[in-house]
Amino acid sequence: MKIRSIMLAFTACAFVCLAACDGVPDEAEKQAVQQARIEAAAQKQLENYHQLKATGRADLALNIADHVLRNFPQTQAAAAIRPDVDALRAQVSDERRMQQLKALWVYHDENDAEAGGRVRSAYIFAKDLLGPAENGEPAPRGRLVLRRHPQWGDDVYLLSERGPFTCTSPCRLVVHFDGAAPRTVDGEIPETGEHAIFVKDFSHFAANLPGAQVVRIETTLKEAGPVTMEFEVGGYDPQTIGTR
């Protein structure tokens, strides 16, 4: 009986030893392996993050940054990204805003045989409507246009979708570029009957629109009375019109 007990004890001990030596990881080892996998995955995302920033894709880099901070917050990659993410978010916000501003402008550049050469124009709608929508028609808007024409010359003018402009004699308009002092400039209503008014200040517009953010023009509509048309011009591209 004693020998049998000894053999059973030996067998149990041997079994425990074999289990210990069998390479089966304990809980700490499992956690270490899992953490290593997480670190490796996060590190790969960090490499993609730096590559996208280097190639000017801040928006995609921000997506990766948010993914790493949300899913791998305790990793070395997250620690590397975290100090820069607020500045990156601000950069992406500014870039998106600039794209929105650029999309407000419409450009045309073509050779016109009847005009005798190259006709270039750029226009943008006013920020605010000139009135409510009525009778199923869209709400009326104002428009700022710059045009270079081989026969008619260089012009800046406003267009109204709410009836014609009116102006005293001599005709004067007040123009504001951002926070600069207002300019009082000559105006002229065309005799063709179009709902337009010329702003006799092309050189100043061409030179100062690049870099400006807001242009406001005080004028008067025959039906609506005095109005100030405000234009968010920060996305203007002078390539078509030029700067002089």
Backbone bond lengths (Angstrom), bond angles and torsions (degrees), N, CA, C in turn:
res aa  C-N    CA-C-N  psi(-1)  N-CA   C-N-CA  omega(-1)  CA-C   N-CA-C  phi
1 M - - - 1.465 - - 1.517 110.82 -
2 K 1.368 114.66 -41.13 1.456 118.99 -179.27 1.512 110.82 -63.57
3 I 1.346 114.77 -41.81 1.474 119.00 179.97 1.517 110.20 -63.83
4 R 1.351 115.99 -39.46 1.469 120.03 -179.76 1.524 111.12 -63.85
5 S 1.332 117.08 -39.89 1.466 120.91 179.20 1.513 111.13 -64.41
6 I 1.348 113.33 -41.02 1.472 117.72 178.83 1.520 110.54 -62.34
7 M 1.344 116.12 -41.84 1.462 120.18 -179.07 1.527 111.19 -65.21
8 L 1.336 116.76 -39.76 1.465 120.04 178.67 1.528 111.08 -64.42
9 A 1.328 114.49 -42.11 1.462 118.67 178.89 1.518 111.15 -63.68
10 F 1.336 115.13 -40.71 1.461 120.15 179.45 1.527 110.65 -64.01
11 T 1.353 114.73 -41.52 1.466 119.19 -179.94 1.519 111.21 -63.50
12 A 1.353 115.98 -42.37 1.469 120.20 179.09 1.516 111.15 -63.58
13 C 1.322 115.34 -42.27 1.468 119.79 179.42 1.516 111.25 -63.78
14 A 1.322 114.61 -42.38 1.457 119.64 -179.93 1.524 110.91 -63.01
15 F 1.336 115.39 -38.69 1.467 120.02 179.31 1.528 111.23 -63.24
16 V 1.339 115.38 -43.73 1.468 119.94 178.50 1.516 110.97 -62.67
17 C 1.327 115.25 -42.82 1.469 119.73 -179.73 1.512 111.45 -63.89
18 L 1.336 116.22 -40.77 1.458 119.96 179.61 1.532 110.84 -65.18
19 A 1.348 114.94 -39.50 1.466 118.76 178.84 1.519 110.85 -63.41
20 A 1.346 115.12 -40.19 1.457 119.66 -179.69 1.512 111.74 -67.92
21 C 1.301 116.61 -32.20 1.460 121.15 -176.71 1.514 112.52 -94.57
22 D 1.348 116.41 2.62 1.459 120.13 -174.02 1.526 112.30 -79.52
23 G 1.346 119.66 -3.65 1.460 122.43 179.38 1.514 113.64 82.77
24 V 1.294 120.37 8.93 1.456 122.72 177.76 1.525 108.52 -74.03
25 P 1.359 119.37 117.75 1.466 120.84 -175.07 1.520 111.50 -70.42
26 D 1.317 114.43 147.14 1.456 118.04 174.20 1.530 109.08 -85.41
27 E 1.326 118.07 -178.21 1.456 122.22 -173.53 1.525 111.80 -63.07
28 A 1.324 117.18 -39.32 1.464 120.51 179.98 1.522 111.38 -63.59
29 E 1.337 115.37 -40.15 1.465 118.96 178.82 1.524 110.86 -66.33
30 K 1.328 116.35 -39.55 1.459 119.88 178.39 1.528 110.70 -61.42
31 Q 1.322 115.96 -43.34 1.455 120.03 179.81 1.525 111.63 -65.02
32 A 1.336 115.83 -37.56 1.464 119.87 178.85 1.523 111.09 -65.03
33 V 1.330 115.98 -41.62 1.466 120.40 178.74 1.525 110.21 -64.09
34 Q 1.337 115.74 -44.04 1.462 120.11 179.86 1.525 111.39 -62.90
35 Q 1.328 116.85 -41.45 1.459 120.65 179.39 1.524 111.36 -65.21
36 A 1.331 115.91 -37.73 1.462 119.83 177.76 1.519 110.78 -63.33
37 R 1.329 116.51 -39.33 1.463 120.29 177.98 1.529 110.69 -65.53
38 I 1.318 116.30 -41.26 1.465 120.41 178.65 1.528 110.64 -63.56
39 E 1.332 116.09 -43.91 1.466 120.05 179.03 1.523 110.82 -61.66
40 A 1.337 116.61 -41.00 1.463 120.46 -179.53 1.523 110.94 -64.78
41 A 1.339 116.22 -43.16 1.464 119.87 179.06 1.526 110.74 -64.47
42 A 1.322 116.62 -42.43 1.461 120.41 179.62 1.524 111.12 -66.52
43 Q 1.325 116.94 -37.43 1.456 120.95 179.35 1.523 110.95 -63.70
44 K 1.328 116.34 -38.46 1.458 120.25 177.16 1.526 110.40 -63.03
45 Q 1.325 116.39 -41.68 1.462 120.19 177.00 1.530 111.35 -64.70
46 L 1.325 116.48 -35.73 1.463 120.47 177.93 1.523 110.73 -63.80
47 E 1.319 117.14 -40.38 1.465 120.68 177.55 1.529 110.51 -62.35
48 N 1.335 116.45 -43.39 1.467 120.12 177.50 1.531 110.82 -63.04
49 Y 1.304 115.76 -38.96 1.469 122.28 179.52 1.529 110.56 -59.51
50 H 1.326 116.95 -49.45 1.468 120.52 -179.87 1.528 111.14 -64.99
51 Q 1.317 117.14 -37.74 1.460 120.53 -179.50 1.531 111.03 -65.32
52 L 1.321 116.68 -42.87 1.461 120.29 179.74 1.526 111.20 -66.56
53 K 1.318 117.64 -39.10 1.463 120.18 176.97 1.523 110.36 -62.93
54 A 1.329 116.48 -40.88 1.461 120.80 -177.56 1.525 112.09 -66.99
55 T 1.338 117.07 -27.31 1.465 120.88 -178.99 1.523 112.45 -97.28
56 G 1.330 116.85 11.08 1.450 120.42 174.95 1.508 116.01 82.22
57 R 1.318 118.67 13.02 1.467 121.24 178.98 1.520 109.73 -100.20
58 A 1.304 114.91 68.75 1.463 120.03 -177.98 1.516 111.93 -62.92
59 D 1.340 117.36 -32.68 1.461 120.13 -178.92 1.519 111.90 -64.23
60 L 1.341 116.66 -44.17 1.464 120.29 178.59 1.526 110.78 -70.98
61 A 1.333 116.50 -35.95 1.467 119.55 176.76 1.522 110.47 -61.71
62 L 1.326 116.85 -38.08 1.468 120.21 178.50 1.523 111.01 -65.72
63 N 1.326 117.11 -37.68 1.469 119.76 176.77 1.525 110.84 -59.35
64 I 1.336 116.20 -43.42 1.463 120.04 179.11 1.521 110.46 -67.00
65 A 1.320 117.07 -41.69 1.466 120.33 179.49 1.521 111.02 -58.73
66 D 1.319 116.35 -45.82 1.467 119.84 179.29 1.524 111.11 -63.97
67 H 1.324 116.62 -37.90 1.472 120.89 178.86 1.529 110.88 -63.50
68 V 1.318 116.65 -45.44 1.468 120.41 -179.31 1.527 110.43 -65.56
69 L 1.317 117.67 -45.45 1.464 120.53 -178.08 1.526 111.93 -66.77
70 R 1.310 116.32 -29.86 1.463 119.92 -179.90 1.530 112.20 -81.24
71 N 1.328 116.77 -39.57 1.465 120.24 -172.19 1.525 114.09 -102.24
72 F 1.337 117.33 -24.37 1.467 120.56 -179.01 1.529 109.95 -129.47
73 P 1.323 118.84 53.40 1.472 120.83 -170.01 1.518 115.21 -64.69
74 Q 1.341 118.26 -23.01 1.464 120.87 -175.23 1.526 113.14 -98.79
75 T 1.318 117.38 8.53 1.463 120.40 -175.68 1.524 111.74 -87.56
76 Q 1.335 114.72 165.33 1.462 120.17 175.72 1.529 110.69 -64.87
77 A 1.332 116.69 -33.51 1.464 120.13 178.16 1.522 110.80 -62.57
78 A 1.319 116.59 -43.14 1.467 120.40 178.20 1.524 110.66 -62.47
79 A 1.322 116.47 -40.38 1.463 120.35 178.96 1.526 111.11 -63.54
80 A 1.340 116.89 -33.84 1.464 120.47 179.51 1.526 111.75 -73.76
81 I 1.321 116.87 -33.07 1.464 121.62 -176.33 1.519 112.16 -82.19
82 R 1.310 116.58 -37.93 1.470 121.94 -168.51 1.543 114.17 -52.30
83 P 1.345 120.25 -43.12 1.475 118.86 -177.63 1.526 114.01 -65.32
84 D 1.345 117.57 -21.73 1.461 120.72 -173.89 1.519 113.71 -100.94
85 V 1.328 117.70 -9.51 1.462 118.73 -166.74 1.527 112.39 -70.13
86 D 1.317 119.47 -33.94 1.466 120.48 179.99 1.530 111.05 -65.15
87 A 1.335 116.37 -43.77 1.467 119.88 178.15 1.525 110.66 -64.72
88 L 1.335 116.35 -38.39 1.461 120.30 178.68 1.523 110.52 -65.66
89 R 1.316 116.87 -40.17 1.462 120.38 179.26 1.535 110.44 -63.45
90 A 1.327 116.41 -40.59 1.464 120.09 177.83 1.530 110.65 -65.08
91 Q 1.328 116.70 -40.03 1.463 120.64 178.20 1.518 111.17 -61.43
92 V 1.329 116.52 -45.58 1.463 120.54 -179.87 1.525 110.35 -63.59
93 S 1.324 116.96 -40.23 1.464 120.47 178.14 1.525 110.83 -61.81
94 D 1.332 116.95 -42.84 1.466 120.83 178.63 1.528 111.14 -64.55
95 E 1.330 116.68 -41.01 1.462 120.35 -179.70 1.525 111.05 -65.45
96 R 1.318 116.67 -40.79 1.465 119.70 178.58 1.520 110.97 -65.74
97 R 1.325 116.17 -39.78 1.456 119.78 177.55 1.518 111.03 -63.35
98 M 1.335 117.17 -40.31 1.456 120.24 178.55 1.528 111.29 -64.62
99 Q 1.325 117.30 -38.99 1.459 120.05 176.90 1.522 110.82 -62.45
100 Q 1.318 116.74 -39.58 1.463 120.23 176.96 1.524 110.91 -62.94
101 L 1.330 116.62 -42.17 1.459 120.40 179.99 1.527 111.28 -67.04
102 K 1.317 117.08 -39.94 1.467 120.15 178.02 1.520 111.22 -62.18
103 A 1.332 116.05 -36.81 1.464 120.51 -177.49 1.527 112.46 -69.23
104 L 1.330 118.24 -13.60 1.461 120.89 178.87 1.528 112.19 -73.91
105 W 1.330 116.71 -20.88 1.461 120.97 -176.30 1.525 111.47 -93.95
106 V 1.334 115.17 145.49 1.468 122.14 174.30 1.526 107.28 -125.25
107 Y 1.331 116.13 133.54 1.464 121.45 -176.03 1.532 110.35 -122.41
108 H 1.324 114.79 146.37 1.466 121.22 172.68 1.527 107.79 -134.56
109 D 1.315 114.99 139.45 1.466 121.00 179.77 1.522 106.79 -150.13
110 E 1.333 116.79 106.92 1.464 119.30 -175.49 1.525 110.40 -151.46
111 N 1.315 114.22 158.28 1.453 120.72 173.78 1.527 108.53 -89.49
112 D 1.312 115.48 126.21 1.462 122.02 -177.10 1.524 108.15 -117.87
113 A 1.333 116.30 113.07 1.458 120.21 -176.89 1.525 111.16 -62.64
114 E 1.332 117.00 -40.57 1.460 119.97 -179.49 1.527 111.43 -66.40
115 A 1.334 115.41 -35.26 1.466 119.15 179.56 1.517 111.76 -76.83
116 G 1.319 115.94 -17.36 1.455 119.54 179.15 1.511 114.25 87.53
117 G 1.328 116.85 23.19 1.461 118.82 177.71 1.514 113.24 153.83
118 R 1.293 114.57 -151.95 1.461 122.74 -173.48 1.533 111.29 -81.86
119 V 1.331 115.36 127.41 1.464 121.92 176.82 1.520 108.11 -114.11
120 R 1.326 116.20 125.78 1.463 121.33 -178.90 1.523 109.85 -124.88
121 S 1.320 115.66 141.60 1.464 118.69 178.30 1.522 110.35 -151.48
122 A 1.324 114.19 157.25 1.464 122.12 174.78 1.518 106.94 -143.99
123 Y 1.338 116.84 135.70 1.465 117.75 177.86 1.514 110.94 -141.99
124 I 1.339 114.12 159.55 1.458 122.40 -179.61 1.528 107.88 -148.04
125 F 1.322 116.70 142.07 1.463 121.08 177.44 1.527 110.12 -83.23
126 A 1.320 115.40 151.62 1.459 121.01 177.59 1.523 110.40 -66.51
127 K 1.317 115.18 153.00 1.463 121.42 -179.10 1.523 111.60 -62.95
128 D 1.331 116.75 -41.27 1.463 121.45 -176.54 1.523 110.58 -106.74
129 L 1.323 114.93 149.39 1.456 121.11 177.14 1.524 110.08 -72.93
130 L 1.328 115.67 157.10 1.460 120.60 178.71 1.523 112.39 -88.18
131 G 1.306 116.54 -4.95 1.458 120.25 179.99 1.510 110.02 171.90
132 P 1.337 117.46 178.86 1.461 120.83 -179.15 1.524 112.08 -80.17
133 A 1.311 114.91 162.32 1.461 120.34 172.74 1.526 108.84 -70.73
134 E 1.331 116.03 140.57 1.463 120.24 -178.76 1.516 110.22 -141.48
135 N 1.332 115.09 145.90 1.465 122.61 174.31 1.523 112.62 53.52
136 G 1.323 115.63 37.61 1.455 119.71 177.74 1.510 114.73 77.06
137 E 1.319 117.52 2.71 1.464 121.76 179.35 1.526 109.73 -93.96
138 P 1.339 117.33 149.84 1.474 119.33 177.43 1.522 111.22 -61.50
139 A 1.315 115.85 156.03 1.462 120.54 176.91 1.529 109.79 -61.77
140 P 1.330 118.09 137.89 1.472 120.84 -177.21 1.529 111.84 -70.23
141 R 1.321 114.52 146.54 1.462 120.91 -178.29 1.527 110.36 -128.74
142 G 1.309 115.00 161.51 1.453 121.82 171.79 1.522 109.66 -106.52
143 R 1.317 115.37 156.16 1.463 119.48 -176.66 1.520 110.26 -139.43
144 L 1.325 115.61 140.10 1.465 122.72 173.86 1.520 108.14 -105.20
145 V 1.332 116.27 128.65 1.466 121.39 -176.36 1.526 109.62 -126.49
146 L 1.324 115.72 135.24 1.464 122.43 166.96 1.518 107.02 -113.09
147 R 1.326 116.64 134.31 1.467 119.71 -176.87 1.520 110.29 -142.23
148 R 1.348 114.61 139.10 1.468 121.48 172.02 1.520 106.65 -119.95
149 H 1.330 114.83 122.16 1.465 121.08 -172.72 1.527 108.71 -131.50
150 P 1.336 118.04 133.28 1.469 119.61 -175.52 1.524 113.74 -63.84
151 Q 1.335 118.10 -25.72 1.465 120.49 179.78 1.528 112.23 -100.22
152 W 1.322 116.80 -39.93 1.467 120.73 -172.75 1.521 113.50 -92.62
153 G 1.321 116.69 -11.26 1.455 119.79 178.49 1.522 113.16 88.77
154 D 1.324 115.30 -162.41 1.469 122.28 -176.32 1.527 109.22 -100.49
155 D 1.329 115.83 129.57 1.460 119.51 -174.68 1.523 111.95 -139.11
156 V 1.329 113.72 150.91 1.461 123.10 164.62 1.518 106.29 -120.64
157 Y 1.331 116.78 132.94 1.464 117.88 177.47 1.520 110.71 -151.38
158 L 1.332 114.09 160.72 1.457 122.54 175.84 1.519 109.09 -105.54
159 L 1.317 115.97 145.26 1.456 122.61 172.78 1.524 108.67 -118.64
160 S 1.313 115.72 142.54 1.464 121.05 -179.68 1.522 110.17 -119.96
161 E 1.323 115.97 135.72 1.459 121.22 171.95 1.529 110.75 -98.50
162 R 1.327 116.82 10.34 1.460 121.80 177.59 1.531 110.15 -125.16
163 G 1.286 115.10 58.32 1.447 120.02 176.48 1.515 113.24 79.38
164 P 1.331 115.83 178.26 1.467 120.66 -173.63 1.526 112.79 -76.85
165 F 1.312 114.04 164.35 1.462 121.81 171.95 1.525 109.09 -84.53
166 T 1.307 114.97 162.12 1.456 120.93 170.62 1.520 108.10 -135.07
167 C 1.315 116.39 154.83 1.462 119.05 -175.37 1.523 109.27 -156.10
168 T 1.321 115.99 145.74 1.460 120.51 177.21 1.528 109.69 -74.14
169 S 1.293 115.68 175.33 1.467 120.78 176.31 1.532 108.75 -121.61
170 P 1.319 118.29 119.99 1.468 126.29 -0.17 1.529 112.14 -70.95
171 C 1.310 114.86 151.39 1.469 121.35 -176.63 1.528 109.82 -80.68
172 R 1.334 115.60 127.97 1.461 120.64 -179.54 1.529 109.73 -132.16
173 L 1.323 115.02 141.77 1.461 122.68 174.99 1.521 108.43 -125.07
174 V 1.323 116.52 149.74 1.465 121.27 177.20 1.523 107.85 -109.84
175 V 1.339 115.42 125.66 1.464 121.86 -175.49 1.524 109.25 -118.54
176 H 1.331 116.62 132.52 1.468 122.67 178.23 1.533 109.11 -118.16
177 F 1.318 116.85 127.63 1.467 122.68 170.70 1.524 107.87 -108.50
178 D 1.312 116.79 108.73 1.467 121.96 -178.67 1.536 109.40 49.09
179 G 1.343 116.37 -129.67 1.457 119.79 -177.74 1.513 114.32 -95.07
180 A 1.329 117.60 10.03 1.465 120.27 -179.90 1.526 110.31 -70.20
181 A 1.316 115.33 162.40 1.461 120.41 178.16 1.528 109.72 -60.02
182 P 1.326 118.24 139.60 1.467 120.45 -179.66 1.520 111.48 -64.32
183 R 1.320 115.38 150.02 1.457 122.60 178.53 1.527 108.35 -112.86
184 T 1.298 116.22 131.57 1.463 120.83 172.68 1.523 107.65 -97.68
185 V 1.326 115.80 118.46 1.467 120.20 -173.00 1.528 109.10 -126.74
186 D 1.316 114.73 160.44 1.464 120.23 177.81 1.523 110.52 -69.75
187 G 1.319 114.72 145.58 1.452 121.54 172.74 1.517 110.12 -123.92
188 E 1.325 115.82 164.62 1.470 119.73 179.08 1.524 108.87 -155.20
189 I 1.324 115.59 128.04 1.461 120.63 176.13 1.525 107.94 -92.64
190 P 1.336 118.10 125.15 1.470 119.65 -177.28 1.526 111.48 -66.76
191 E 1.320 115.51 152.24 1.460 121.16 -179.55 1.520 112.22 -84.26
192 T 1.321 117.22 -0.55 1.464 120.88 -176.45 1.519 113.07 -79.09
193 G 1.343 117.53 -7.94 1.455 120.06 179.27 1.512 114.43 90.26
194 E 1.317 117.87 -2.33 1.465 120.02 177.05 1.524 109.80 -68.78
195 H 1.327 115.51 150.01 1.464 120.93 177.98 1.524 108.56 -81.80
196 A 1.320 114.38 72.54 1.466 121.26 -173.71 1.517 109.64 -140.79
197 I 1.329 114.53 160.79 1.460 120.83 171.54 1.523 107.94 -145.93
198 F 1.324 116.09 129.21 1.461 120.73 179.63 1.525 110.06 -79.18
199 V 1.323 114.95 140.38 1.463 123.14 175.85 1.522 105.88 -108.52
200 K 1.316 117.21 105.11 1.461 121.15 -170.95 1.531 111.22 -79.14
201 D 1.309 114.44 68.73 1.474 119.11 -174.22 1.531 110.52 -153.47
202 F 1.341 116.48 37.20 1.461 119.65 -172.53 1.523 112.56 -59.30
203 S 1.318 117.82 -45.72 1.471 120.33 -175.51 1.525 111.28 -59.68
204 H 1.330 116.22 -41.81 1.467 119.53 179.88 1.526 110.27 -67.04
205 F 1.315 117.63 -42.08 1.465 120.56 178.46 1.521 110.90 -62.04
206 A 1.328 117.03 -48.97 1.463 120.08 -177.27 1.521 111.65 -61.00
207 A 1.331 116.56 -36.67 1.463 120.23 -177.38 1.518 112.80 -79.40
208 N 1.334 117.70 -29.49 1.464 120.15 -170.09 1.522 115.15 -109.67
209 L 1.314 118.16 -12.35 1.468 118.31 176.34 1.530 112.25 -61.49
210 P 1.350 119.23 -43.20 1.467 117.66 175.82 1.530 110.06 -61.29
211 G 1.299 116.41 121.97 1.458 120.50 -179.09 1.516 114.16 96.54
212 A 1.331 118.24 -17.13 1.464 120.69 177.39 1.524 109.89 -77.70
213 Q 1.320 115.59 156.83 1.463 121.30 178.51 1.530 112.18 -110.71
214 V 1.313 116.43 -44.32 1.468 120.22 -176.72 1.528 109.42 -135.72
215 V 1.324 115.62 133.30 1.462 122.20 171.92 1.524 107.44 -119.83
216 R 1.332 116.12 130.94 1.462 121.79 176.91 1.528 108.76 -122.49
217 I 1.319 115.50 135.86 1.465 120.91 -179.29 1.522 108.71 -126.85
218 E 1.327 115.22 123.05 1.465 121.25 178.39 1.527 108.81 -91.01
219 T 1.317 115.25 124.41 1.457 120.81 -179.24 1.525 108.63 -148.34
220 T 1.337 116.95 -172.23 1.464 120.73 -177.97 1.522 109.82 -137.22
221 L 1.324 115.34 132.10 1.456 121.77 173.78 1.525 109.08 -98.47
222 K 1.314 116.01 142.66 1.465 120.56 -177.05 1.520 111.57 -60.33
223 E 1.336 116.78 -39.11 1.463 120.60 -177.39 1.524 112.25 -88.81
224 A 1.311 117.70 -40.91 1.470 121.56 -171.27 1.519 113.84 -94.80
225 G 1.316 117.88 -14.27 1.455 120.20 -178.39 1.524 112.03 84.77
226 P 1.341 117.58 -159.83 1.473 120.57 -177.62 1.531 111.92 -61.81
227 V 1.306 115.58 135.93 1.466 121.45 176.81 1.525 108.38 -139.06
228 T 1.315 115.20 153.24 1.466 121.69 170.89 1.517 107.50 -118.44
229 M 1.310 116.17 112.22 1.462 120.78 178.16 1.521 108.76 -87.57
230 E 1.315 115.57 126.04 1.467 121.25 -178.89 1.524 109.27 -112.21
231 F 1.325 115.47 132.55 1.461 121.59 -177.06 1.527 109.85 -124.62
232 E 1.324 116.13 128.02 1.465 121.69 176.75 1.524 108.05 -87.32
233 V 1.319 116.17 92.06 1.463 122.21 -167.91 1.530 113.60 -95.83
234 G 1.333 118.11 7.26 1.468 121.07 -172.10 1.512 115.31 -60.57
235 G 1.335 118.14 -17.97 1.462 120.42 179.50 1.513 113.74 -97.99
236 Y 1.330 117.04 14.10 1.465 120.81 -177.58 1.523 111.68 -63.62
237 D 1.335 115.37 135.51 1.464 122.57 176.30 1.527 107.79 -113.73
238 P 1.323 118.43 114.93 1.463 120.50 -175.51 1.524 114.20 -78.09
239 Q 1.313 118.06 3.82 1.460 120.06 -173.28 1.532 111.80 -58.82
240 T 1.331 117.71 -39.62 1.457 120.02 -178.32 1.524 111.95 -75.09
241 I 1.319 116.23 -49.07 1.464 120.88 -173.54 1.521 112.20 -84.21
242 G 1.314 117.55 -35.28 1.454 121.44 -174.25 1.518 110.82 91.87
243 T 1.302 116.79 178.21 1.465 121.49 -176.56 1.530 112.71 -113.13
244 R 1.308 117.59 11.49 1.468 120.20 176.71 1.514 110.04 -159.74
